[in-house]
Amino acid sequence: MPASRESRDNAFEESEELRLFREAWKAEVRDRHEQTTQFRSDHHDDSIVGRPEAAISSSSAAGHAVPPLTTKAALAVYHRAVQHEQRSEIDQALQCYNTDVAQDHALDAVEKVAQDLKSSLTLHDIESPTTATLGEILSNLPQDLKFEREIEEEGLPIATLPDELLLHILALLDTTSIERFALVCRKALVLSLDSGIWRHFVTRAYVPPQVPHKDIVIKLLGGFRFDYRRFFIEQPRVRLDGVYIAVCYYVRPGLSENPWVNTNHFITYYRYLRFLPGGEVLSLLTNEENEPASIVPILKPNLRMKGLLRGSWRLNSTTIELTDLVDVSALTTQSNVRYVFNMVLKLHSRPVLGRWNKLDIATYQTVNLETQCESPVALKNERPLWFSKVRSYTSI
């Protein structure tokens, strides 16, 4: 009696497992059949649109002759599996179900090959290198643009100059002057958007160490759809036409002869960073006696001053790495250099893109060259460095 009850329980478990397997299989086949039907409908619609799609339809016709036969064979195997299940032939039913699933996978493989073939032969439109925003601006402007007199009685000499000469003149200006010229009128705006002008700025500015290598500029321009002006504004770069200055301060307790009086000293110091085109950087730390008005004009590579460090810099995205910062006095006296400094800064553009006028010190370390031991420098009193343009410095 217990043996017969155990056999009935096993049979019930097998039939329950078979039922769950059948329901899952039917749902899977139903979904795949709907996807196959949708694919054939799309394939049929696409084949009527034009010549390229018609060629695709004819080339894959042989591949689509198989799926109907495979579907019929799968249905036949499914019916046999149901009959075996009704006769309690569990092993034969499972074998038929597995065979049907394998045939259905073959059908999916055929459909996938046809889809890949169709997508590989479909013609895609090539995107225009002009940005949509710039195209909309130019399309909304009149075709016959010209300079207008503000006062009718006065002459307008600039109107007599050809556009080619105006573009040549604009190429000699800096970016700030060009943007100001663009605010004059519509024609000035169109002339200032000429790609040749901004290509000149890009090729001059984005060279090592601003970028890892020159070849990467073309790749980066592709992300901006070769809009040189937008690339120059949005792509991070270190400003070389000025100096970054930070005004730092802290309070230091002092000594007093009167025990009832507390004396505090308000200490102010300045940190300067000037980046040179060749990859060199000058770092200067001065006290409040040497204000920026007296330091900026003399902050040059030939400067010899206490607190002046010279090293190398490179830009990676918005991270600036300063390495091998050495005291200039040690270089001039040819003494053994025992310590160098490394600094990592973050580059920002505030309040709008294109300025790249703010530097935040992320890390500042001193390195012992003998032991290669790195020690962090406290940044408690450090402040962000802000850019100040200097006319006598190298442009761009």
Phi, psi and omega per residue, in radians:
M1 nan -0.857 3.088
P2 -1.066 -0.610 3.139
A3 -1.127 -0.757 3.138
S4 -1.143 -0.656 3.125
R5 -1.138 -0.705 3.130
E6 -1.134 -0.677 3.117
S7 -1.142 -0.677 3.117
R8 -1.148 -0.679 3.120
D9 -1.116 -0.717 3.129
N10 -1.137 -0.704 3.122
A11 -1.129 -0.680 3.128
F12 -1.135 -0.721 3.124
E13 -1.122 -0.708 3.131
E14 -1.138 -0.746 3.137
S15 -1.157 -0.659 3.106
E16 -1.147 -0.735 3.098
E17 -1.105 -0.706 3.122
L18 -1.140 -0.669 3.136
R19 -1.131 -0.772 3.121
L20 -1.115 -0.707 3.104
F21 -1.089 -0.716 -3.126
R22 -1.149 -0.729 -3.139
E23 -1.130 -0.742 3.110
A24 -1.124 -0.688 3.139
W25 -1.150 -0.744 3.139
K26 -1.098 -0.694 3.110
A27 -1.138 -0.700 3.133
E28 -1.152 -0.760 3.123
V29 -1.126 -0.686 -3.141
R30 -1.089 -0.767 3.141
D31 -1.130 -0.742 -3.129
R32 -1.190 -0.594 3.119
H33 -1.168 -0.667 3.103
E34 -1.164 -0.696 3.102
Q35 -1.133 -0.699 3.123
T36 -1.124 -0.753 3.125
T37 -1.095 -0.731 3.126
Q38 -1.117 -0.729 3.139
F39 -1.093 -0.745 -3.137
R40 -1.153 -0.653 3.117
S41 -1.121 -0.779 3.115
D42 -1.125 -0.704 -3.133
H43 -1.115 -0.678 -3.141
H44 -1.201 -0.703 3.134
D45 -1.169 -0.712 -3.107
D46 -1.200 -0.508 -3.076
S47 -1.258 -0.199 -3.113
I48 -1.731 -0.157 -2.976
V49 -1.241 -0.951 -3.067
G50 -2.679 -3.090 -3.068
R51 -1.104 -0.831 -3.132
P52 -1.048 -0.679 -3.125
E53 -1.250 -0.553 3.112
A54 -1.137 -0.674 3.098
A55 -1.105 -0.658 3.111
I56 -1.130 -0.732 -3.120
S57 -1.105 -0.747 -3.115
S58 -1.224 -0.599 -3.111
S59 -1.229 -0.465 -3.096
S60 -1.833 0.201 -3.121
A61 -1.149 -0.648 -3.139
A62 -1.133 -0.593 3.138
G63 -1.233 -0.456 -3.106
H64 -1.582 -0.013 3.081
A65 -1.359 -0.355 -3.083
V66 -1.396 -0.733 -3.021
P67 -0.949 -0.694 3.116
P68 -1.045 -0.740 3.125
L69 -1.135 -0.706 3.136
T70 -1.127 -0.663 3.109
T71 -1.133 -0.754 3.115
K72 -1.096 -0.723 3.132
A73 -1.127 -0.671 3.122
A74 -1.136 -0.690 3.109
L75 -1.151 -0.668 3.122
A76 -1.115 -0.743 3.115
V77 -1.140 -0.624 3.121
Y78 -1.113 -0.735 3.118
H79 -1.114 -0.696 3.110
R80 -1.130 -0.651 3.115
A81 -1.115 -0.683 3.113
V82 -1.132 -0.717 3.128
Q83 -1.109 -0.758 3.091
H84 -1.083 -0.640 -3.139
E85 -1.190 -0.674 3.121
Q86 -1.152 -0.497 3.125
R87 -1.599 0.201 3.121
S88 1.103 0.460 3.071
E89 -1.626 1.453 -2.974
I90 -1.160 -0.794 -3.076
D91 -1.097 -0.775 3.142
Q92 -1.140 -0.644 3.137
A93 -1.138 -0.778 3.114
L94 -1.093 -0.660 3.118
Q95 -1.113 -0.716 3.112
C96 -1.161 -0.723 3.116
Y97 -1.070 -0.758 3.137
N98 -1.122 -0.676 3.093
T99 -1.112 -0.708 -3.130
D100 -1.149 -0.728 3.123
V101 -1.111 -0.703 3.119
A102 -1.079 -0.724 3.105
Q103 -1.145 -0.621 3.131
D104 -1.188 -0.618 3.060
H105 -1.128 -0.643 3.081
A106 -1.100 -0.682 3.091
L107 -1.084 -0.743 3.111
D108 -1.090 -0.663 3.138
A109 -1.113 -0.714 3.109
V110 -1.097 -0.788 -3.139
E111 -1.109 -0.660 -3.135
K112 -1.158 -0.704 3.100
V113 -1.079 -0.724 3.128
A114 -1.130 -0.705 3.113
Q115 -1.126 -0.749 3.118
D116 -1.100 -0.698 3.118
L117 -1.118 -0.729 -3.132
K118 -1.154 -0.766 -3.127
S119 -1.176 -0.562 3.141
S120 -1.268 -0.458 -3.130
L121 -1.667 -0.128 -3.130
T122 -1.295 2.362 3.124
L123 -1.448 2.298 3.123
H124 -1.944 2.545 3.099
D125 -1.274 2.435 3.093
I126 -1.527 2.223 -3.099
E127 -1.192 2.472 3.092
S128 -1.288 2.465 3.138
P129 -1.248 -0.129 3.136
T130 -1.526 2.341 -3.128
T131 -1.218 2.686 -3.115
A132 -1.132 -0.673 -3.120
T133 -1.107 -0.812 3.132
L134 -1.135 -0.689 3.109
G135 -1.104 -0.695 3.114
E136 -1.143 -0.688 3.136
I137 -1.089 -0.823 -3.096
L138 -1.219 -0.600 -3.125
S139 -1.242 -0.489 -3.132
N140 -1.451 -0.148 -3.132
L141 -1.574 2.600 3.077
P142 -1.102 2.721 -3.105
Q143 -1.377 -0.602 -3.080
D144 -1.668 1.126 3.139
L145 -1.351 2.506 3.108
K146 -2.746 2.822 3.098
F147 -1.351 2.363 -3.135
E148 -1.931 2.585 3.097
R149 -1.299 2.361 3.001
E150 -1.331 -0.625 3.063
I151 -2.129 2.120 -3.016
E152 -1.066 -0.588 -3.065
E153 -1.278 -0.355 -3.102
E154 -1.575 2.711 3.117
G155 -1.392 2.997 -3.129
L156 -2.408 1.399 -3.065
P157 -1.082 -0.567 -3.081
I158 -1.141 -0.422 -3.135
A159 -1.211 -0.343 -3.134
T160 -1.464 -0.198 -3.116
L161 -1.437 2.409 3.071
P162 -1.226 2.757 -3.110
D163 -1.095 -0.605 -3.127
E164 -1.081 -0.681 3.126
L165 -1.233 -0.646 3.097
L166 -1.117 -0.698 3.109
L167 -1.131 -0.652 3.105
H168 -1.138 -0.668 3.109
I169 -1.172 -0.735 3.137
L170 -1.099 -0.572 -3.138
A171 -1.161 -0.317 3.128
L172 -1.539 -0.149 -3.108
L173 -1.598 2.966 3.035
D174 -1.562 2.996 -3.041
T175 -1.131 -0.620 3.136
T176 -1.122 -0.756 3.132
S177 -1.150 -0.634 3.126
I178 -1.148 -0.748 3.135
E179 -1.163 -0.596 3.075
R180 -1.204 -0.672 3.090
F181 -1.105 -0.584 -3.133
A182 -1.156 -0.345 -3.128
L183 -1.452 -0.056 -3.068
V184 -1.241 -0.925 -3.100
C185 -2.811 -3.119 -3.092
R186 -1.179 -0.717 -3.140
K187 -1.133 -0.674 3.085
A188 -1.095 -0.625 3.102
L189 -1.120 -0.789 -3.130
V190 -1.120 -0.732 3.127
L191 -1.125 -0.654 -3.117
S192 -1.239 -0.297 3.131
L193 -1.561 0.071 -3.124
D194 -1.039 2.274 -3.060
S195 -1.183 -0.485 3.139
G196 -1.099 -0.625 3.121
I197 -1.137 -0.842 -3.068
W198 -1.327 -0.449 3.038
R199 -1.101 -0.642 3.111
H200 -1.089 -0.743 3.121
F201 -1.163 -0.700 -3.112
V202 -1.138 -0.796 -3.113
T203 -1.159 -0.495 3.114
R204 -1.426 -0.639 -3.018
A205 -1.471 -0.763 -2.972
Y206 -1.639 1.325 3.038
V207 -2.243 2.761 3.096
P208 -0.957 2.425 0.126
P209 -1.601 0.241 3.056
Q210 -1.152 -0.550 3.093
V211 -2.302 2.740 -3.134
P212 -1.027 -0.733 3.097
H213 -2.745 2.820 -3.034
K214 -1.142 -0.570 -3.067
D215 -1.120 -0.415 -3.090
I216 -1.290 -0.286 -3.118
V217 -1.119 -0.733 3.126
I218 -1.090 -0.694 3.115
K219 -1.146 -0.717 3.118
L220 -1.186 -0.623 3.115
L221 -1.104 -0.554 3.095
G222 -1.054 -0.581 3.088
G223 -1.198 -0.363 3.086
F224 -1.811 0.205 3.134
R225 0.981 0.643 3.064
F226 1.010 0.577 2.977
D227 -1.557 1.735 -3.022
Y228 -1.150 -0.637 -3.132
R229 -1.154 -0.815 3.119
R230 -1.118 -0.668 3.108
F231 -1.092 -0.758 -3.123
F232 -1.140 -0.554 -3.111
I233 -1.401 -0.746 -2.970
E234 -1.651 -0.423 -3.124
Q235 -1.367 2.202 -3.095
P236 -1.028 2.474 3.071
R237 -2.675 2.637 3.089
V238 -1.522 2.287 3.139
R239 -1.319 2.232 3.133
L240 -1.884 -0.057 -3.078
D241 -1.675 0.468 3.135
G242 -3.057 -2.735 -3.088
V243 -2.411 2.529 3.049
Y244 -1.635 2.234 -3.049
I245 -2.219 2.396 3.043
A246 -2.151 2.296 3.066
V247 -1.772 1.934 -3.065
C248 -1.976 2.666 -3.131
Y249 -2.700 2.778 3.063
Y250 -2.790 2.876 -3.127
V251 -1.871 2.223 3.142
R252 -2.045 2.257 3.114
P253 -1.198 2.463 -3.139
G254 -1.975 -3.048 -3.134
L255 -1.883 2.516 3.137
S256 -2.395 2.445 3.092
E257 -1.254 -0.445 3.132
N258 -1.599 2.036 -3.118
P259 -1.157 -0.272 -3.134
W260 -1.552 -0.015 -3.086
V261 -2.106 2.242 3.063
N262 -1.729 2.253 -3.120
T263 -1.926 2.236 3.082
N264 -2.182 2.493 3.126
H265 -1.915 2.255 3.084
F266 -1.635 1.895 -3.039
I267 -1.750 2.294 3.094
T268 -2.134 2.368 3.057
Y269 -2.491 2.846 -3.057
Y270 -2.144 2.464 3.039
R271 -2.084 2.250 -3.118
Y272 -2.049 2.470 3.015
L273 -2.342 2.060 3.052
R274 -2.077 2.175 -3.125
F275 -1.709 2.289 -3.132
L276 -1.797 2.636 -3.061
P277 -1.053 -0.543 -3.070
G278 -1.345 0.003 -3.131
G279 1.801 0.046 3.078
E280 -1.601 2.709 3.109
V281 -2.394 2.471 3.077
L282 -1.926 2.194 3.118
S283 -2.088 2.137 -3.075
L284 -2.237 2.365 3.100
L285 -2.128 2.097 -3.107
T286 -2.265 2.857 3.092
N287 -1.579 -3.048 -3.057
E288 -1.244 -0.234 3.108
E289 -1.253 -0.488 3.123
N290 -1.840 1.579 -3.118
E291 -1.403 2.860 -3.110
P292 -0.977 -0.584 -3.111
A293 -1.051 -0.528 -3.141
S294 -1.671 -0.345 -3.076
I295 -1.592 -0.733 -3.035
V296 -0.980 -0.770 -3.125
P297 -1.133 -0.424 -3.079
I298 -1.829 0.026 -3.113
L299 -1.362 1.462 -3.086
K300 -2.285 2.902 -3.102
P301 -1.044 -0.453 -3.122
N302 -1.552 0.143 -3.132
L303 -1.280 2.395 3.042
R304 -2.156 1.951 -3.021
M305 -2.709 2.603 3.102
K306 -1.151 2.343 -3.132
G307 1.578 0.057 -3.129
L308 -1.627 2.218 3.087
L309 -2.037 2.581 3.098
R310 -2.260 2.365 -3.129
G311 -2.722 -2.746 -3.117
S312 -2.087 2.698 3.130
W313 -2.402 2.704 3.027
R314 -2.681 2.638 -3.084
L315 -1.968 2.303 3.059
N316 -2.292 1.804 -3.036
S317 1.058 -1.999 3.106
T318 -1.908 0.313 3.139
T319 -1.908 2.206 3.103
I320 -1.888 2.213 3.132
E321 -1.913 2.122 3.040
L322 -1.844 2.158 -3.069
T323 -2.224 2.701 3.050
D324 0.954 0.804 3.045
L325 -1.316 2.031 -3.045
V326 -2.125 2.508 3.069
D327 -1.115 2.257 -3.092
V328 -1.116 -0.567 3.136
S329 -1.081 -0.582 3.107
A330 -1.218 -0.535 3.119
L331 -1.295 -0.650 -3.111
T332 -1.263 -0.613 -3.139
T333 -1.500 -0.070 3.134
Q334 0.981 0.576 3.075
S335 -1.504 2.856 -3.133
N336 -1.204 2.217 3.135
V337 -1.498 2.131 -3.118
R338 -1.770 -0.509 -3.071
Y339 -2.268 2.513 2.984
V340 -2.307 2.844 -3.113
F341 -2.089 2.511 3.042
N342 -2.169 2.481 -3.099
M343 -2.446 2.469 3.061
V344 -2.113 2.231 -3.108
L345 -2.174 2.703 3.073
K346 -1.901 2.273 -3.087
L347 -1.684 2.307 3.135
H348 -2.317 2.822 3.079
S349 -2.165 1.958 -3.089
R350 -2.271 2.434 -0.029
P351 -1.550 -0.097 -3.113
V352 -2.246 2.913 3.107
L353 -1.197 2.697 3.063
G354 1.744 -0.341 -3.098
R355 -1.483 -0.744 -3.135
W356 0.834 1.022 -2.944
N357 -2.005 0.183 -3.095
K358 -2.339 2.378 3.093
L359 -2.196 2.278 3.038
D360 -1.947 2.279 3.121
I361 -1.371 2.040 3.129
A362 -1.523 -0.890 3.111
T363 -2.441 2.643 3.107
Y364 -2.537 2.076 -3.025
Q365 -2.316 2.636 2.980
T366 -1.918 2.401 -3.044
V367 -2.076 2.205 3.041
N368 -1.472 1.994 -3.063
L369 -1.182 -0.433 -3.136
E370 -1.342 -0.754 -3.097
T371 -1.811 -0.145 -3.076
Q372 1.005 0.515 3.129
C373 -1.572 2.286 -3.129
E374 -1.807 2.310 3.126
S375 -2.192 2.237 -3.128
P376 -1.271 2.567 3.068
V377 -1.739 2.362 -3.108
A378 -1.103 2.363 -3.122
L379 -1.994 0.371 -3.049
K380 -1.075 -0.696 -3.058
N381 -1.707 0.050 -3.093
E382 -1.325 2.598 3.121
R383 -2.197 2.813 3.099
P384 -1.082 2.596 3.082
L385 -1.681 2.283 -3.126
W386 -1.951 2.520 -3.051
F387 -1.407 2.452 3.050
S388 -2.291 2.117 -3.093
K389 -1.311 2.438 3.126
V390 -2.198 2.134 -3.046
R391 -1.124 -0.565 -3.083
S392 -1.366 -0.160 -3.133
Y393 -1.454 2.927 3.136
T394 -1.131 2.371 3.139
S395 -1.298 2.913 -3.115
I396 1.024 nan nan
